[in-house]
Amino acid sequence: NSKKDSILKTDSLFFSDFTTKILLSIKVDTLDTKRFDKILRRELDHKELDVSYAVEFKNGVDIPQAIHPEIKRSSTNITCSNNSLLPDGSSLCLYFTNNTIIVLKRNLVGILLSTLLVGSVIACLLFLLKIINRQKQLAEIKNDLIGNITHEFKTPIATIGVALEGIQNFNTANDPQKTKKYVQTSNEQLGKLNLMVEKLLETATLDGDLLSLKKEEIKLIEIVQNLIERHRALAPEKDFEFLALRENICVKADALHLENALNNILDNAVKYGGDRITTTITTANNKVLISIKDDGKNLTTAQAKQIFEKFYRVPKGNQHDVKGFGIGLYYTKKIIEGHNGSIEVILKDSTNFKITLSHG
């Protein structure tokens, strides 16, 4: 028994000494910050993160152990841990600089692709909106054209119908004067119908590139003067002015089509413009410059951009006080371009059509 008691006493002393050393070891345990710094740097390099950082270990008793303290003073981000694996009452803090640039670099491809995708979607939506607006405008132009054609055709057809009815029912005495009057009225209205049909067919010819221009040397001053005199007689209430720096300016052009093109502009100035219409012809750099300007201010910038489009007319609701199909200026633009020239409209306290043609 004494031997057994001796063995138990020895084991008790060994266990007590062992546990004391363990407790003492845990109590005095600390963190090797230098070794931790190496491990942390290795992991950051493995993740390809180039971040400046500082490590600080606090155990509440000794002076805090810090690695790279100069970074700690300038750092903008901090994270601390009080994990149970650390000694009691201790904490481990990591200070690091702003890593926004690093995050952006690592996600640069994704950001660029996302930006490109968003930009493409916005561009498609804007393009779709433009198409929808364009289709809406075309629908309005189509409806306006149908209304104009209906109105323009119904008037001469109705007049011809009335004339024929007059010959049939109200000319029982076979009066030659009445018959002549009815026939003359019918012929005039048929001429108007024929002219309108020809204008529509002429537009189809322009679109099909079937227009043939017979260019020859013509006297431009003489043609413009005749046009002005014609409109002065038809619209005496308008004030026409013609200015030319030279008495004789010749261009190589199709006399008929060029005259019709210029007549369309003057006709529009009379119908839609102001009371004063000024036509000027000058030459510069082997070019002939024709300006037809009126003091009207009814045309807007948006309308000026569309005024040369086929069948486009300045909206006036359901009014038909000015007759036409909206093909006059379209025809003019095609003819001027067929002569290797250009035409534009400038709005600045007036409506000014500027035409440029090759000289001689």
Secondary structure, DSSP 8 states (H G I E B T S, - for coil): -HHHHHHHHHHHHHHHHHHHHHHHHHHS----HHHHHHHHHHHHHHTT----EEEEEE-SSS--EEESHHHHHH-SEEEEE--TTS-TT-EEEEEE---HHHHHHHTHHHHHHHHHHHHHHHHHHHHHHHHHHHHHHHHHHHHHHHHHHHHHHHHHHHHHHHHHHHHHHS-TT--HHHHHHHHHHHHHHHHHHHHHHHHHHHHHHHHTT------EEEEHHHHHHHHHHHHHHH-TTSEEEEEESSS--EEEE-HHHHHHHHHHHHHHHHHHS-SEEEEEEEEETTEEEEEEEE------HHHHHHTTSTT-----TT--SS---S-HHHHHHHHHHHTT-EEEEEESSSEEEEEEEE--
